[in-house]
C-alpha cells in the first residue's frame, strides 16, 4: 500500500492542515530560552525538573525506550495520554462526520463507540459470539467491516478476556487495504505477549496498534500510552495532538518504571497475577450464586452471577469494588473482577464463599 493511498484515508481537512508549531517543537531547550513566554525561575520544590519550562512534545528518550520495548522504531510511535487519546485521535483524523463509520465488536471497551459518536461518525457492530469456553469474533467479520473507515478490535478483549488470532487480523487488514484502518487495542497484551500483532505491521500499513502503561506497567495515574503505526499515520495524528501532551514528571516516572530492574520486578508480578487469576477462577467456579466463569488472558475474570447487579452491590457493602457488565450486549448478570494482591483476592474469596449461600 503506497503512502499516498494510506494518507487518502484521512479527512481532507486534516491532510490540508498546517499543524501548530510550539516553541519547543521549533527549537530545543538549549541556550537562553526567550521564545515561549515561560517563567525564567523554577517553582519552589522543583527538584531540578525545570518545571517552569514546557516539556518536549514527544521526548526522544521515552520514544526510544518504548520503541525498544514494543519491538518497533521510534518513527512508528506516537506517545499519548493513555490509549484513550490514541482512540480519539484516530477517529478525529480518519472519520468524517455524517459519512464514515467505525466497527466495534461488543461487548468491548466503550471508548471506541463514544469517540465515534462525539465525532459524528456512525457505529457498526459485529458482536462477539459466545462459545462454550469463551468468546470469538463472528465468521462474517470481514463483511461487516466492509465500508467502515476504522475497525476496532481488542486483544485480550475487555471485558471478556479472549484473544484474537494473527490470521484473523491479517485477513481483515488485507480486506480493508485502501478503504480503512484496522486498530487492535493491545492494552492487556503484556499478560499474553505471544498474541501481539506487532509482527504484522510491516506488511499491513493500514494496521494500527494501541498500547498503554496503565495496566501491566502500573502507571494508570500517569496517563501514558502509545499508538504504533505506519509513519504516515503517525504524521497525521501529530497534526492534531495537543502541543505539550506529556508532563515532565510523567515522562521522568515512566523512564524509571521502564528500566531493566523495574521490568524484572514487573515480570515477577505478572507471573504472580497469572497464578492468582487461576486460583481465583477455580474458587469462583465453585462459588454459590456463580453460574459461569470465563477463562481470560488478562488481569481480570468475567463471571455470570445469579444476580449480577446484586453481587456488585453486596460486594461494595463489604468494601470490595467489582464492575457490573450487565449493560453490555450478551452479558446480562455478568460481572468483571480484577485480580488483586493475594491478600485482596483472599478477601474476595471469603466474601464469595458466603455470598448467596
C-alpha positions as CSV (number, residue, x, y, z in Angstrom):
1,X,0.0,0.0,0.0
2,X,1.6,3.3,-1.1
3,X,2.0,6.1,1.4
4,X,-0.3,8.4,-0.6
5,X,-3.1,5.8,-0.6
6,X,-2.8,5.5,3.2
7,X,-2.9,9.3,3.6
8,X,-6.0,9.4,1.4
9,X,-8.0,7.6,4.1
10,X,-7.7,10.7,6.4
11,X,-10.2,13.6,6.3
12,X,-9.3,16.1,3.6
13,X,-9.2,18.9,6.2
14,X,-6.5,17.0,8.2
15,X,-4.5,16.3,5.1
16,X,-4.5,20.0,4.3
17,X,-3.9,21.1,7.9
18,X,-0.8,23.0,8.8
19,X,-0.1,21.8,12.3
20,X,0.5,24.2,15.2
21,X,4.3,24.6,15.8
22,X,5.0,25.1,19.5
23,X,8.1,26.9,20.7
24,X,9.6,23.6,21.9
25,X,8.9,21.9,18.5
26,X,10.6,24.7,16.6
27,X,13.7,24.8,18.9
28,X,15.2,22.6,21.6
29,X,15.6,23.6,25.2
30,X,19.3,24.6,24.9
31,X,20.7,28.1,25.3
32,X,18.9,31.2,26.6
33,X,15.1,30.5,26.3
34,X,13.2,33.6,25.5
35,X,10.8,32.1,22.9
36,X,7.9,30.6,24.9
37,X,6.9,33.3,27.5
38,X,7.8,30.9,30.3
39,X,8.9,32.0,33.8
40,X,12.7,32.2,33.9
41,X,12.6,30.7,37.5
42,X,11.6,27.2,38.5
43,X,9.0,26.9,41.2
44,X,9.7,26.1,44.8
45,X,10.2,22.4,45.2
46,X,11.1,21.9,41.5
47,X,13.7,19.3,42.4
48,X,15.8,20.1,39.3
49,X,13.0,19.1,36.9
50,X,12.8,22.5,35.1
51,X,9.0,22.6,35.6
52,X,9.0,26.3,34.5
53,X,9.8,25.1,31.0
54,X,7.4,23.5,28.6
55,X,8.1,19.8,28.0
56,X,9.3,18.1,24.9
57,X,6.1,17.3,22.9
58,X,7.5,13.8,22.0
59,X,10.5,13.1,24.3
60,X,13.1,11.2,22.3
61,X,14.3,9.2,25.3
62,X,10.9,7.9,26.1
63,X,10.1,7.2,22.4
64,X,13.3,5.3,22.0
65,X,12.7,3.2,25.2
66,X,9.1,2.4,24.2
67,X,10.1,1.5,20.6
68,X,12.7,-0.9,22.1
69,X,10.1,-2.4,24.4
70,X,7.5,-2.8,21.7
71,X,9.9,-4.1,19.1
72,X,9.3,-1.2,16.7
73,X,11.0,2.0,15.5
74,X,10.6,5.5,17.1
75,X,9.2,6.8,13.8
76,X,6.4,4.2,14.1
77,X,5.3,5.5,17.5
78,X,3.3,8.4,19.0
79,X,3.2,8.8,22.8
80,X,-0.2,9.7,24.0
81,X,-2.1,10.5,27.3
82,X,-3.2,6.9,27.7
83,X,-4.6,4.8,24.8
84,X,-7.9,6.7,25.2
85,X,-6.2,9.7,23.5
86,X,-5.0,7.4,20.7
87,X,-8.5,6.2,20.1
88,X,-9.8,9.8,20.0
89,X,-7.0,11.0,17.6
90,X,-7.6,8.2,15.2
91,X,-11.4,8.8,15.0
92,X,-10.9,12.6,14.6
93,X,-8.3,12.2,11.9
94,X,-9.9,9.5,9.8
95,X,-13.7,9.8,10.3
96,X,-15.9,12.4,8.5
97,X,-18.9,13.4,10.5
98,X,-22.1,12.0,9.0
99,X,-20.2,10.0,6.4
100,X,-17.8,7.5,7.9
101,X,-18.4,4.6,10.2
102,X,-16.4,2.6,12.7
103,X,-16.8,-1.1,13.5
104,X,-16.9,-2.3,17.1
105,X,-17.2,-5.9,18.4
106,X,-19.3,-5.7,21.5
107,X,-19.0,-6.5,24.4
108,X,-15.9,-4.2,24.3
109,X,-14.3,-1.1,25.6
110,X,-16.8,1.8,25.5
111,X,-14.5,4.5,24.2
112,X,-14.5,3.2,20.6
113,X,-18.2,4.0,20.2
114,X,-18.1,7.1,22.3
115,X,-15.2,8.7,20.4
116,X,-17.1,7.9,17.1
117,X,-20.3,9.4,18.4
118,X,-18.6,12.6,19.5
119,X,-17.1,12.9,16.1
120,X,-20.4,12.3,14.4
121,X,-19.3,9.0,12.8
122,X,-21.6,6.0,12.6
123,X,-21.1,2.9,14.6
124,X,-21.5,-0.6,13.0
125,X,-21.4,-3.7,15.1
126,X,-20.0,-7.2,14.8
127,X,-20.9,-8.8,18.1
128,X,-18.7,-11.4,19.7
129,X,-20.1,-14.9,19.6
130,X,-20.3,-16.8,22.9
131,X,-18.8,-20.3,22.8
132,X,-18.5,-23.0,25.4
133,X,-15.1,-21.7,26.6
134,X,-15.3,-18.0,25.8
135,X,-16.0,-15.6,23.0
136,X,-15.0,-15.5,19.3
137,X,-15.2,-12.9,16.6
138,X,-18.1,-13.6,14.2
139,X,-17.4,-15.5,11.0
140,X,-18.7,-12.6,8.9
141,X,-16.3,-10.1,10.5
142,X,-14.8,-9.1,7.1
143,X,-18.2,-8.5,5.6
144,X,-19.4,-6.4,8.5
145,X,-16.2,-4.3,8.4
146,X,-16.7,-3.5,4.7
147,X,-17.2,0.2,4.2
148,X,-16.0,1.1,7.7
149,X,-13.2,3.6,8.0
150,X,-11.9,2.1,11.2
151,X,-12.4,-1.4,12.6
152,X,-11.7,-1.6,16.3
153,X,-10.6,-4.9,17.8
154,X,-9.2,-5.6,21.3
155,X,-6.9,-8.5,22.2
156,X,-7.1,-9.6,25.0
157,X,-10.6,-8.1,24.9
158,X,-12.1,-6.1,27.7
159,X,-14.3,-7.3,29.4
160,X,-14.3,-10.9,28.0
161,X,-10.6,-11.7,28.2
162,X,-10.5,-13.5,24.8
163,X,-7.6,-13.1,22.4
164,X,-7.7,-12.8,18.6
165,X,-5.5,-14.8,16.2
166,X,-2.9,-13.2,14.0
167,X,-4.6,-14.9,11.0
168,X,-7.9,-13.1,11.7
169,X,-6.3,-9.7,11.9
170,X,-4.1,-10.2,8.8
171,X,-7.2,-11.2,6.8
172,X,-9.2,-8.2,8.0
173,X,-6.3,-5.8,7.3
174,X,-5.9,-7.3,3.8
175,X,-9.6,-6.9,3.1
176,X,-9.6,-3.3,4.4
177,X,-6.5,-2.2,2.5
178,X,-7.2,1.0,0.6
179,X,-10.5,1.6,2.4
180,X,-10.0,1.6,6.1
181,X,-7.8,1.0,9.1
182,X,-7.7,-2.0,11.4
183,X,-7.0,-0.9,15.0
184,X,-6.0,-3.5,17.6
185,X,-6.2,-2.3,21.2
186,X,-3.4,-4.2,23.0
187,X,-3.9,-2.6,26.4
188,X,-3.6,-6.0,28.1
189,X,-1.1,-7.7,25.8
190,X,1.6,-7.8,28.4
191,X,-0.5,-10.5,30.1
192,X,-0.4,-12.5,26.8
193,X,2.7,-11.2,24.9
194,X,2.6,-14.0,22.4
195,X,-0.6,-12.7,20.9
196,X,0.8,-9.3,19.9
197,X,0.1,-8.2,16.3
198,X,3.4,-6.2,16.1
199,X,4.7,-8.8,13.6
200,X,2.1,-7.8,11.1
201,X,2.9,-4.0,10.9
202,X,5.5,-4.2,8.2
203,X,3.2,-5.9,5.7
204,X,0.0,-4.2,6.6
205,X,0.4,-0.3,6.6
206,X,-3.3,0.1,7.5
207,X,-2.8,-1.8,10.8
208,X,-2.6,0.3,14.0
209,X,-1.8,-0.9,17.5
210,X,-2.7,0.8,20.8
211,X,-0.6,0.3,23.9
212,X,-0.9,1.6,27.4
213,X,1.3,1.9,30.5
214,X,-1.8,1.8,32.8
215,X,-2.1,-2.0,33.2
216,X,0.9,-4.2,33.5
217,X,3.3,-1.3,33.9
218,X,1.2,0.1,36.9
219,X,1.1,3.7,35.7
220,X,-2.6,4.3,35.5
221,X,-2.1,7.5,37.4
222,X,0.4,8.9,34.9
223,X,-1.8,8.6,31.8
224,X,0.6,7.3,29.2
225,X,0.0,5.2,26.1
226,X,1.2,4.9,22.6
227,X,0.0,4.5,19.0
228,X,2.1,2.2,16.9
229,X,1.5,2.6,13.2
230,X,3.0,3.4,9.8
231,X,4.9,6.8,9.8
232,X,2.2,8.2,7.5
233,X,-0.5,7.6,10.2
234,X,1.8,8.9,12.9
235,X,2.4,12.1,11.0
236,X,-1.4,12.7,10.5
237,X,-2.1,12.1,14.2
238,X,0.7,14.5,15.3
239,X,-1.0,17.3,13.3
240,X,-3.9,17.4,15.8
241,X,-2.4,16.2,19.1
242,X,-2.0,18.9,21.9
243,X,1.2,20.9,21.7
244,X,2.5,19.7,25.0
245,X,0.7,16.5,25.9
246,X,3.3,14.8,28.2
247,X,4.1,16.4,31.5
248,X,7.8,16.4,32.5
249,X,7.2,14.4,35.8
250,X,5.1,11.8,33.9
251,X,8.0,11.2,31.4
252,X,10.5,11.0,34.2
253,X,8.5,8.4,36.2
254,X,7.9,6.4,33.0
255,X,11.6,6.1,32.3
256,X,12.2,4.9,35.8
257,X,9.5,2.3,35.5
258,X,10.8,1.1,32.2
259,X,14.4,0.4,33.3
260,X,15.5,-3.2,33.4
261,X,15.4,-3.6,37.2
262,X,11.8,-2.3,37.3
263,X,10.8,-4.6,34.3
264,X,12.3,-7.6,36.1
265,X,10.0,-6.8,39.1
266,X,7.1,-6.4,36.7
267,X,7.7,-9.8,35.2
268,X,7.6,-11.4,38.6
269,X,4.3,-9.6,39.4
270,X,2.8,-10.7,36.1
271,X,3.6,-14.3,36.9
272,X,2.0,-13.8,40.3
273,X,-1.1,-12.3,38.8
274,X,-1.4,-15.2,36.3
275,X,-1.2,-17.7,39.2
276,X,-3.7,-15.7,41.3
277,X,-6.1,-15.5,38.3
278,X,-6.1,-19.2,38.0
279,X,-6.6,-19.6,41.8
280,X,-9.5,-17.1,41.8
281,X,-11.0,-18.6,38.7
282,X,-11.1,-22.0,40.3
283,X,-12.7,-20.7,43.5
284,X,-15.3,-18.7,41.6
285,X,-16.3,-21.7,39.6
286,X,-17.3,-23.4,42.8
287,X,-18.9,-20.4,44.5
288,X,-22.6,-20.4,45.2
289,X,-24.5,-17.9,43.0
290,X,-21.9,-18.0,40.2
291,X,-23.4,-19.5,37.0
292,X,-20.5,-19.2,34.6
293,X,-16.8,-18.3,34.7
294,X,-15.0,-17.4,31.5
295,X,-11.2,-18.0,31.4
296,X,-9.3,-15.0,30.2
297,X,-5.8,-13.9,29.2
298,X,-5.7,-10.6,31.1
299,X,-5.7,-9.4,34.7
300,X,-9.4,-10.0,35.3
301,X,-12.1,-12.7,35.3
302,X,-15.6,-12.4,33.8
303,X,-18.4,-14.2,35.6
304,X,-22.1,-14.6,35.2
305,X,-23.9,-14.5,38.6
306,X,-27.4,-15.5,39.6
307,X,-28.0,-11.8,40.1
308,X,-25.0,-9.7,38.8
309,X,-26.2,-6.2,40.0
310,X,-26.9,-7.6,43.5
311,X,-23.4,-9.2,43.6
312,X,-21.8,-5.8,42.8
313,X,-24.0,-4.1,45.5
314,X,-23.3,-6.7,48.2
315,X,-19.6,-6.7,47.4
316,X,-19.5,-2.9,47.7
317,X,-21.2,-3.1,51.1
318,X,-18.4,-5.5,52.1
319,X,-15.8,-3.0,50.9
320,X,-15.0,-4.7,47.6
321,X,-15.5,-2.9,44.3
322,X,-16.5,-5.0,41.3
323,X,-17.6,-3.9,37.8
324,X,-21.1,-4.6,36.6
325,X,-21.2,-5.6,33.0
326,X,-24.9,-6.2,32.7
327,X,-25.5,-3.3,30.3
328,X,-23.1,-4.8,27.7
329,X,-24.6,-6.8,24.9
330,X,-24.9,-10.5,25.8
331,X,-23.6,-10.0,29.3
332,X,-26.8,-10.0,31.4
333,X,-25.9,-10.5,35.1
334,X,-22.1,-10.5,34.2
335,X,-19.5,-9.0,36.5
336,X,-15.8,-8.3,35.8
337,X,-13.5,-9.0,38.7
338,X,-10.0,-7.6,38.6
339,X,-7.2,-9.8,40.1
340,X,-5.6,-8.0,43.0
341,X,-2.9,-8.9,45.5
342,X,-3.1,-12.3,47.2
343,X,-4.5,-10.6,50.3
344,X,-7.1,-8.7,48.3
345,X,-8.0,-11.9,46.5
346,X,-8.3,-13.8,49.8
347,X,-10.9,-11.2,50.9
348,X,-12.8,-11.6,47.7
349,X,-12.8,-15.4,48.0
350,X,-14.0,-15.2,51.6
351,X,-16.8,-12.9,50.5
352,X,-17.8,-15.1,47.5
353,X,-17.9,-18.3,49.6
354,X,-20.5,-16.7,51.8
355,X,-22.4,-14.8,49.1
356,X,-25.7,-16.3,48.1
357,X,-25.0,-19.5,50.1
